[in-house]
């Protein structure tokens, strides 16, 4: 027996197993009046996944096949889809702060300009504060001799 979708004038929508397409429409379970058969709901196969992250977009001329129009259009659409997704689901929003340092001690957790500015506000010298933190991280590293060469 196939499963069919039905709608009532009272606004109720439901699915019901019926013997065949030619069978009469069942009464509405909410109000008991006559119903009409609706087009079937689309089948959902696979699984839902969020759109590609912004960090997966190409960052260079070579990444967009030397300016290939179709590649640029593809990535622009992907970015638009991601931005719309992030506006509906702010918990998935990527942090996009400008990075001041990403090597050495900042490899695992890049230093952003926002953090650099807050360090400058407290120490009045952001460069010295960043260098001091990098030096402390090197001294803490396993296998480190504690001296900076």
N, C-alpha and C positions, 0 to 999 in steps of 0.2 A: 504494500500500500504506500503510495507516495505521500509526501508531506507537502501541504499547500499553505500559503499565507492568506489570511483573510482580514478584512477591515470592516468596521461598522460605522454607521453615521454618528454614533455617540462618541467616536474617537478611539474605541478599543481596537487593538490589533492583536492577532493571535495566529498560531500555527496549529494545524490539525491534520491527522492522518485520515485520508478518505479513500474509499475503494477505487475510484478512478476519476478522471477529469470530468466525465459526464455526470458524476454524482451531484445531487443538489447541494448548495452551500448550507453549512450548518448555521444554527441560530447563534446569536452573540451570547457569550457566557456572562457578560456584564449586564445587559439589558433584555436579552431574549429576542430582539428584532432581527430582521433579515440582514445578511452580510454579503459582501462581494469579494470575489477572489482578487488578490493583488498579484502583481508580477513577483516572481521569486526574489528573495534577497540574494545579493551576490555571495558567492562562496569565498571564504577566506582561507587560503592555503598558505603554508609556511609559518613564519613567525614575525612578530613585529620587532623592529629594531630602530633605534634613533638614527637620524641622518648622520652622514660622515662628519667628524669633528672638524672645526676650522683649522686645526693644526695639520690636517692631512692635505690641505690645499697647497699647490705649488708656490714656492717662495722666490723663484728665479725665472728668467727668460727661458732657460732651457726646460724648466719644469712645465711650461705651457707650449712646448714644441716650437720654440722660437717665434712665439706670437701667433700660432695657428688659431684662426678665428673660431673654429669648431671647439677646440680645446678650451679656449677662454670662455666661450658661451656655456660649455658644460660646467666649468668650475664656478662661473657666476651664478648659474642656476642652483648648484649644490650649496653655495654659500647663502643664497637667498632662502633656500629650504631650511638650512641650519639656523639662520637668524629668526625665521618665523617659529621654528620649533623651540628655540631658546626663549622667545617672548612668551610662549604658552607654558613653558616648563622652566622657570628660572633656576631650579635646582640643578639643571644640566648645563648651565652657562659656563663657558670656559673663561678662565682668567686671562686677560689679554693686556697685562701691564707691560710697558716697555722694559726690556731687560738691559741693565747696565753692565753686568758681568755674568758669565756663564761657564767660565773655565776654572780649573783648579778647585779651590774649596767651594766654589759656587756651582760646581758641576751638577750635583744632585738637587740643589735648591737654588735656582738663579736669583741673583740680587737685582731687584727692580729699582727703577728710579724713585718710586714712591718710598721704598725702604731707605734708599740712599738719602733722600731729603729728610726723612725723620731722624736719621743718624746725624745729619748735619745740624739739625735743630738742637739736638741734645749735646753734641760734642763741639759744635761750631767748626768741625773739620771732617767732612764725610770721607775724604781719602784716607786720613789717618785711622778713622774708625773701621773702615773696610779692611785696610791693611792689617790692623791689629786683630780683627776677627779671623782673617785668613791665616795669620801667624798662629793664633790659638788652635785653629782647626788642624794645621799641619803638625803641631806639637802633640795633639791628641791622637793623631792617626796611628794605627798599629804599625809597628816596624819603624816608626819615626825615631830619629836620634834626638829630636828636640832642637836641633840647630838648623838654621836656615842657611842654605848655601846658594 
